[in-house]
């Protein structure tokens, strides 16, 4: 991983820099859900959403911190656990890293920290989705042990054309 990058849990008082980071990654990637400038979340709304996630025992927000991102933040991984007894062992993942930090181990660092957190949180299934053309992300997810489990046809409208969503998963602990 890049020197000087630390992976940690987001603090509840970091709504403003976290929202800035999310908007910055939206603007840099054509493969995230929101397009540049589309995210209309206020700092207050972001703070409430963060507090809800961070209060849930099977959800977390991990961040990569370095000196030059918004508020020092250069990447994030959100894990949102299920809310019912039957799915609280499962978490859906969203990850994004500023372009200047891609290919430097930041994503791998976020996934390693996720694994450590998941063990303590009782999360044994991780799932995520990605746009089918996003070969770089798919390669990272496969390196981290994720397997393709299906596709949603024409799930996204990207630059005037439809794109499938690839669904991937990884089982942890005794399930793997």
C-alpha positions, 0 to 999 in steps of 0.5 A: 500500500502507498506509504503514508496511507492509513486505513481506519473507521470513519469518525462521526464528525467527518461528514463534510470531508467524507461527502467531499471524498464521495463527490470527488470519486463520483467525478473521477470514475465513470463506473460509480452509480452517481455521475459527476455533480449528481450527488445532492446529499447535504452534510447533515444528510450525510452525517445522519446516514453515517451515524445510522451505519456506524451504529449498526453492529453489522455495518461500517465505513472504512476510510483510507487517509493520506495527506492530500485528499478531502480532509485527508481522505483518499478512499472508502469502503462502506459495508451495509449489513442486512437488517433482518435476522435472516440476512444480518450475516451478509453485508453489501459493499461499496468501494471507491478510491481517488484516481491518484491512489488506484493501483497502489494497494489502497483498495486491497488495504480497505478489503483487508481491514474489512475482513478484520472488522467482519470477523468481529461483527459476525458478517460471513457473506460479502456482496457487491455489484459492478458495471460489467466494463469495469475490468480493473475493479473486477480484477481487484475483487477477484484477487480479494477472493470474490466470485461472480454469482450472476448478472443484472441485464441492462442495470445501468444507463451509461453514456447512452447505452445499457450496461449489465451489472456483475454481482459478486460475493465472498464467503468468510469463515466456516462458510468459505 
